[in-house]
């Protein structure tokens, strides 16, 4: 449980450093997933206030990239971690060519 300030600090910093699933956080800290969600919601504003800015989590949409770069000017190197996803094979010949990844003959 998160009974001490030290445990709470470790909990929230571990969350922002590793960004695991809430279910995983629950197993590691002996909490249920709703309790993890509650503690993250309670502790995040405190950490943001202590740092003077919001912590940067992985962006979920490419459109958020410009907002992220504008909000963190000291960010000089950006690494995008992603995976190719299969899509439906287009019927149009040129679209097939445009969408071909070149790997494993997949689209």
N, C-alpha and C positions, 0 to 999 in steps of 0.2 A: 504494500500500500504506500501511498504518498503522504506519509504522516509528518515528515520533516521538510523544512525549506530546501535542504540539501538534496533530498530525494526528488523533490519537485523540479529543482533546477536541472538535475541530471536527466530526468524524464523528458523535459521539453527540449533540452539541448540535444539529447540523443535522437529525438524525433526529427528535429531540423537537420541534423547532420546526416542521418541514415535514411530518413523519410520512408520507414517501413509501413506496411499495412497496419491499420488499427488493430486488427485481430492479432498480429504478431506482437505489437506493443502490449496488448492485453496479456498474452502468454508470458512475455518477459517480465512484466511488472505485477503480475497477479491481479489483473483487473479484467472486467468485461469490456467488450468493444464500446458499448454506450458510455461506460465510465471513462475510457480513454478519450473518446470524443469530447466529453464534458471537460476533462482536465486540459486537453489541448486548447479548447475554447477559452478556458479561464486563464491559462498561463501565457498564451500567445500575446495578448495585449500588454502584459507586464514585461515580457522580453522586448517587444517592439519599443515600449516606452523607455526601457533601460538603454537600448541601443540608439534611440533617436530616429530610427527608421524601421520599416517593415522588413522582415526576413524574406529572402527571395527563394521561392520554391520552384520546382520545375514548371515551366509553362506548359499548358495543356493545348493551346492552339498557336499556330504560327503567327496569327495576327497579334498575339501578345508580345512578340519579340521586340517590335519597335517601342512599345511601352516599357518593357524591361530595360532596354538599352538607354532610353531617355531617363529612366528613374535611377539608374546606377551608372553615373558617368565614369567611375573608376574601373568599370568592367572593360577590359581591353581584349581579353581572349574569351571566346564563346565556343563551347563545345556542345553540339547537339547530338544527343544519344537517341538513336531511333532504329527502327527495324523496317525492312520492306514488308509491305503487306500485299497479298494477292488481290487482284481486282478482276472483274469480269472481262473476258476477252472481247474487245470491240469488234464489230462487224466490218467497219470501214478500214480499208487497207492502210491508209496513212496513219490513222489512229492506232492501229495495231503496232506499227513501227515506232510511233512516238512513246507508247506505253511499255515497250519491251525493255526489261531491265538488263538484258544481256546475261543474266545469271540463271542457270538451271532452266533455260527456255521458258521462263515464267513471265507473266504480265503483271 
